[in-house]
């Protein structure tokens, strides 16, 4: 999930009327929807401050998150 975000993807948090997160949708940089991220991994990334959202926008990777990503062959 973090690699897709590092390449330009984002996470959309669908919220209930009580402002709680009901579902998560992960999109890659091309706009394709990827497999749904688990709530536990999403919470872990938020706790590590690897992803952040501002003013209701989708969650994107932070500078700290980019440092946490290990390089792999499929990264561009």
DSSP file (Angstrom, degrees, kcal/mol; ACC not computed):
  #  RESIDUE AA STRUCTURE BP1 BP2  ACC     N-H-->O    O-->H-N    N-H-->O    O-->H-N    TCO  KAPPA ALPHA  PHI   PSI    X-CA   Y-CA   Z-CA
    1    1 A X     >        0   0    0      0, 0.0     4,-1.8     0, 0.0     5,-0.2   0.000 360.0 360.0 360.0 -42.5    0.0    0.0    0.0
    2    2 A X  H  >  +     0   0    0      1,-0.2     4,-2.1     2,-0.2     5,-0.1   0.842 360.0  54.7 -66.4 -32.7    2.8    2.4    0.9
    3    3 A X  H  > S+     0   0    0      2,-0.2     4,-1.4     1,-0.2    -1,-0.2   0.894 106.7  50.5 -67.3 -39.2    4.5    1.8   -2.5
    4    4 A X  H  4>S+     0   0    0      1,-0.2     5,-1.9     2,-0.2    25,-0.2   0.885 112.1  47.9 -65.0 -37.6    1.3    2.7   -4.4
    5    5 A X  H ><5S+     0   0    0     -4,-1.8     3,-1.5     3,-0.2    56,-0.4   0.874 108.0  55.0 -69.4 -37.0    1.1    5.9   -2.4
    6    6 A X  H 3<5S+     0   0    0     -4,-2.1    -1,-0.2     1,-0.3    -2,-0.2   0.794 104.1  55.4 -66.5 -27.4    4.8    6.7   -3.0
    7    7 A X  T 3<5S-     0   0    0     -4,-1.4    -1,-0.3    -5,-0.1    -2,-0.2   0.401 137.1 -79.4 -87.1   3.6    4.2    6.4   -6.7
    8    8 A X  T < 5S+     0   0    0     -3,-1.5    -3,-0.2     1,-0.2    -2,-0.2   0.539  86.1 134.3 115.6   9.7    1.4    9.0   -6.6
    9    9 A X      < -     0   0    0     -5,-1.9    52,-0.4    -6,-0.2     2,-0.3  -0.178  34.4-154.8 -81.5 179.0   -1.7    7.2   -5.3
   10   10 A X  E     -A   27   0A   0     17,-2.1    17,-2.9    50,-0.1     2,-0.5  -0.982  12.8-128.4-152.0 161.4   -4.1    8.2   -2.6
   11   11 A X  E     -AB  26  59A   0     48,-2.3    48,-2.8    -2,-0.3     2,-0.5  -0.962  16.4-154.8-115.5 127.2   -6.6    6.8   -0.1
   12   12 A X  E     -A   25   0A   0     13,-3.1    13,-2.3    -2,-0.5     2,-0.7  -0.899   7.9-152.1-101.7 125.4  -10.2    8.0    0.0
   13   13 A X  E     -A   24   0A   0     -2,-0.5     2,-0.6    11,-0.2    11,-0.2  -0.875   5.3-151.2 -99.3 115.6  -11.9    7.6    3.4
   14   14 A X  E     -A   23   0A   0      9,-2.7     8,-3.2    -2,-0.7     9,-1.7  -0.775  22.0-159.4 -87.3 122.8  -15.6    7.2    3.1
   15   15 A X  E     -A   21   0A   0     -2,-0.6     6,-0.2     6,-0.3     2,-0.1  -0.705  12.3-127.6-110.8 155.1  -17.2    8.5    6.3
   16   16 A X    >   -     0   0    0      4,-2.8     3,-1.8    -2,-0.3    -1,-0.1  -0.266  43.4 -92.9 -83.4 177.7  -20.5    8.1    8.1
   17   17 A X  T 3  S+     0   0    0      1,-0.3    -1,-0.1     2,-0.1    -2,-0.0   0.756 127.8  60.8 -65.7 -22.5  -22.7   11.0    9.2
   18   18 A X  T 3  S-     0   0    0      2,-0.1    -1,-0.3     1,-0.0     3,-0.1   0.251 119.1-111.5 -86.8  12.4  -20.9   10.8   12.6
   19   19 A X  S <  S+     0   0    0     -3,-1.8     2,-0.3     1,-0.3    -2,-0.1   0.668  74.5 135.5  66.0  20.3  -17.6   11.5   10.8
   20   20 A X        -     0   0    0      1,-0.0    -4,-2.8     2,-0.0     2,-0.5  -0.740  65.4-103.1 -94.6 149.2  -16.2    8.0   11.5
   21   21 A X  E     +A   15   0A   0     -2,-0.3    -6,-0.3    -6,-0.2     3,-0.1  -0.595  40.5 173.5 -75.8 121.3  -14.4    6.1    8.7
   22   22 A X  E     -     0   0A   0     -8,-3.2     2,-0.3    -2,-0.5    -7,-0.2   0.814  63.9  -2.1 -95.7 -38.8  -16.8    3.5    7.3
   23   23 A X  E     -A   14   0A   0     -9,-1.7    -9,-2.7     2,-0.0     2,-0.4  -0.979  60.1-138.1-152.4 159.5  -14.7    2.3    4.4
   24   24 A X  E     -A   13   0A   0     -2,-0.3     2,-0.4   -11,-0.2   -11,-0.2  -0.958   9.8-166.3-124.1 141.5  -11.4    2.9    2.6
   25   25 A X  E     -A   12   0A   0    -13,-2.3   -13,-3.1    -2,-0.4     2,-0.5  -0.995   7.7-156.1-128.6 127.2  -10.6    3.0   -1.1
   26   26 A X  E     -AC  11  34A   0      8,-0.5     8,-3.2    -2,-0.4     2,-0.4  -0.892  11.6-173.5-105.4 127.4   -7.1    2.9   -2.4
   27   27 A X  E     -AC  10  33A   0    -17,-2.9   -17,-2.1    -2,-0.5     6,-0.2  -0.952  15.2-138.4-120.0 139.1   -6.3    4.4   -5.9
   28   28 A X    >   -     0   0    0      4,-2.4     3,-1.7    -2,-0.4   -18,-0.1  -0.261  41.3 -88.6 -84.3-178.3   -3.1    4.2   -7.8
   29   29 A X  T 3  S+     0   0    0      1,-0.3    -1,-0.1   -25,-0.2   -21,-0.0   0.721 126.6  56.9 -67.4 -20.6   -1.6    7.2   -9.7
   30   30 A X  T 3  S-     0   0    0      2,-0.1    -1,-0.3     1,-0.0     3,-0.1   0.497 119.7-106.6 -87.0  -4.1   -3.5    6.2  -12.9
   31   31 A X  S <  S+     0   0    0     -3,-1.7     2,-0.3     1,-0.3    -2,-0.1   0.469  72.3 141.6  93.7   2.4   -6.9    6.3  -11.1
   32   32 A X        -     0   0    0      1,-0.1    -4,-2.4    -5,-0.0     2,-0.4  -0.589  54.0-120.3 -79.5 138.2   -7.4    2.6  -10.9
   33   33 A X  E     -C   27   0A   0     -2,-0.3    -6,-0.2    -6,-0.2     2,-0.2  -0.643  30.8-159.7 -80.0 131.4   -9.0    1.2   -7.7
   34   34 A X  E     -C   26   0A   0     -8,-3.2    -8,-0.5    -2,-0.4     3,-0.1  -0.519  38.8 -60.6-103.5 171.9   -6.7   -1.2   -6.0
   35   35 A X        -     0   0    0     -2,-0.2    -1,-0.2     1,-0.1     2,-0.1  -0.228  69.7 -92.4 -55.1 142.8   -7.6   -3.9   -3.4
   36   36 A X        -     0   0    0      1,-0.1    -1,-0.1   -11,-0.1   -11,-0.1  -0.331  40.9-124.4 -62.1 129.0   -9.1   -2.4   -0.3
   37   37 A X        -     0   0    0     -3,-0.1   -13,-0.2     1,-0.1     2,-0.1  -0.420  28.5-107.3 -71.7 150.3   -6.6   -1.6    2.4
   38   38 A X     >  -     0   0    0      1,-0.1     4,-1.9    -2,-0.1     5,-0.1  -0.463  19.1-126.0 -76.2 151.3   -7.1   -3.2    5.9
   39   39 A X  H  > S+     0   0    0      1,-0.2     4,-2.4     2,-0.2     5,-0.2   0.849 108.7  55.4 -65.4 -34.7   -8.2   -0.9    8.7
   40   40 A X  H  > S+     0   0    0      2,-0.2     4,-2.1     1,-0.2    -1,-0.2   0.910 108.8  45.4 -68.4 -40.8   -5.4   -2.0   10.9
   41   41 A X  H  > S+     0   0    0      2,-0.2     4,-2.2     1,-0.2    -1,-0.2   0.870 112.4  52.8 -69.9 -34.3   -2.7   -1.1    8.3
   42   42 A X  H  X S+     0   0    0     -4,-1.9     4,-2.1     2,-0.2    -2,-0.2   0.927 110.5  47.0 -63.4 -45.2   -4.4    2.2    7.7
   43   43 A X  H  X S+     0   0    0     -4,-2.4     4,-2.5     1,-0.2    -2,-0.2   0.885 110.8  52.8 -63.4 -38.5   -4.4    3.0   11.4
   44   44 A X  H  X S+     0   0    0     -4,-2.1     4,-2.2     2,-0.2    -2,-0.2   0.919 109.0  48.3 -64.1 -43.8   -0.7    2.0   11.7
   45   45 A X  H  <>S+     0   0    0     -4,-2.2     5,-2.7     1,-0.2     6,-0.9   0.879 113.1  48.3 -64.8 -37.8    0.3    4.3    8.8
   46   46 A X  H ><5S+     0   0    0     -4,-2.1     3,-1.0     3,-0.2    -2,-0.2   0.906 110.6  50.8 -67.2 -40.6   -1.6    7.2   10.4
   47   47 A X  H 3<5S+     0   0    0     -4,-2.5    -2,-0.2     1,-0.3    -1,-0.2   0.872 110.9  48.4 -64.9 -36.9   -0.1    6.5   13.8
   48   48 A X  T 3<5S-     0   0    0     -4,-2.2    -1,-0.3    -5,-0.2    -2,-0.2   0.518 111.7-124.3 -77.5  -5.3    3.4    6.4   12.2
   49   49 A X  T < 5S+     0   0    0     -3,-1.0    16,-0.4    -4,-0.3    15,-0.3   0.827  72.8 131.5  61.2  34.4    2.6    9.7   10.5
   50   50 A X  S   <S+     0   0    0     -5,-2.7    12,-2.4    -6,-0.2     2,-0.3   0.700  70.9  32.7 -85.6 -22.7    3.4    8.1    7.1
   51   51 A X  E    S+D   61   0B   0     -6,-0.9     2,-0.3    10,-0.3    10,-0.2  -0.948  70.6 177.6-130.4 153.9    0.1    9.3    5.6
   52   52 A X  E     -D   60   0B   0      8,-2.3     8,-2.4    -2,-0.3     2,-0.4  -0.991  15.8-154.4-153.5 155.8   -1.9   12.5    6.2
   53   53 A X        -     0   0    0     -2,-0.3     2,-0.4     6,-0.2     6,-0.1  -0.975  10.1-162.6-129.3 144.6   -5.0   14.3    5.0
   54   54 A X    >   -     0   0    0     -2,-0.4     3,-1.4     4,-0.3    -2,-0.0  -0.996  68.7  -7.1-132.9 133.8   -5.6   18.0    5.2
   55   55 A X  T 3  S-     0   0    0     -2,-0.4    -1,-0.1     1,-0.3     0, 0.0   0.831 126.5 -55.4  56.8  38.3   -9.0   19.8    4.9
   56   56 A X  T 3  S+     0   0    0      1,-0.2    -1,-0.3    -3,-0.0     3,-0.1   0.555 100.5 138.3  78.4   7.4  -10.9   16.7    4.0
   57   57 A X    <   -     0   0    0     -3,-1.4    -1,-0.2     1,-0.2     3,-0.1  -0.347  63.8 -77.7 -79.0 166.8   -8.7   15.8    1.0
   58   58 A X        -     0   0    0      1,-0.1    -4,-0.3    -5,-0.1     2,-0.3  -0.203  55.0 -94.7 -60.9 156.3   -7.6   12.2    0.3
   59   59 A X  B     +B   11   0A   0    -48,-2.8   -48,-2.3    -6,-0.1     2,-0.3  -0.575  49.9 180.0 -74.1 132.0   -4.8   10.7    2.4
   60   60 A X  E     -D   52   0B   0     -8,-2.4    -8,-2.3    -2,-0.3   -50,-0.1  -0.852  33.7 -87.5-128.3 164.7   -1.4   11.0    0.7
   61   61 A X  E     -D   51   0B   0    -52,-0.4   -10,-0.3   -56,-0.4     2,-0.2  -0.422  40.1-144.4 -73.2 147.4    2.0    9.9    1.7
   62   62 A X     >  -     0   0    0    -12,-2.4     4,-2.0    -2,-0.1     5,-0.2  -0.484  31.0 -98.3-101.6 176.2    4.2   12.3    3.8
   63   63 A X  H  > S+     0   0    0      1,-0.2     4,-1.4     2,-0.2     5,-0.1   0.890 127.1  52.0 -62.5 -38.6    7.9   13.0    3.7
   64   64 A X  H  > S+     0   0    0    -15,-0.3     4,-1.3     1,-0.2    -1,-0.2   0.894 107.2  53.2 -64.0 -39.2    8.3   10.6    6.6
   65   65 A X  H  > S+     0   0    0    -16,-0.4     4,-1.0   -15,-0.3    -2,-0.2   0.870 104.8  54.5 -63.4 -37.3    6.4    8.0    4.7
   66   66 A X  H  < S+     0   0    0     -4,-2.0     3,-0.3     1,-0.2    -1,-0.2   0.847 106.4  52.2 -65.2 -32.6    8.7    8.3    1.7
   67   67 A X  H  < S+     0   0    0     -4,-1.4    -1,-0.2     1,-0.2    -2,-0.2   0.808 106.5  54.5 -71.4 -28.4   11.6    7.6    4.0
   68   68 A X  H  < S+     0   0    0     -4,-1.3     2,-0.4    -5,-0.1    -1,-0.2   0.713  86.4  97.4 -77.1 -20.8    9.9    4.5    5.3
   69   69 A X     <  -     0   0    0     -4,-1.0     2,-0.4    -3,-0.3     3,-0.0  -0.544  68.2-144.3 -74.0 126.0    9.4    3.0    1.8
   70   70 A X        -     0   0    0     -2,-0.4     2,-0.1     1,-0.1    -2,-0.1  -0.737  26.4-108.1 -87.1 138.6   12.1    0.5    0.9
   71   71 A X        -     0   0    0     -2,-0.4     2,-0.3     2,-0.0    -1,-0.1  -0.403  41.6-180.0 -69.5 141.8   13.1    0.6   -2.8
   72   72 A X    >   -     0   0    0     -2,-0.1     3,-1.4   -69,-0.0    -3,-0.0  -0.880  41.9-102.4-135.3 167.1   12.0   -2.3   -4.9
   73   73 A X  T 3  S+     0   0    0     -2,-0.3    -2,-0.0     1,-0.3    -1,-0.0   0.800 116.8  56.8 -64.3 -29.5   12.4   -3.2   -8.5
   74   74 A X  T 3  S+     0   0    0      2,-0.0    -1,-0.3    -3,-0.0     2,-0.2   0.527  82.9 105.1 -84.0  -3.0    8.9   -2.2   -9.5
   75   75 A X    <         0   0    0     -3,-1.4   -71,-0.0     1,-0.1   -72,-0.0  -0.530 360.0 360.0 -74.7 143.2    9.3    1.4   -8.2
   76   76 A X              0   0    0     -2,-0.2    -1,-0.1     0, 0.0    -3,-0.0   0.397 360.0 360.0-107.3 360.0    9.8    4.0  -10.9
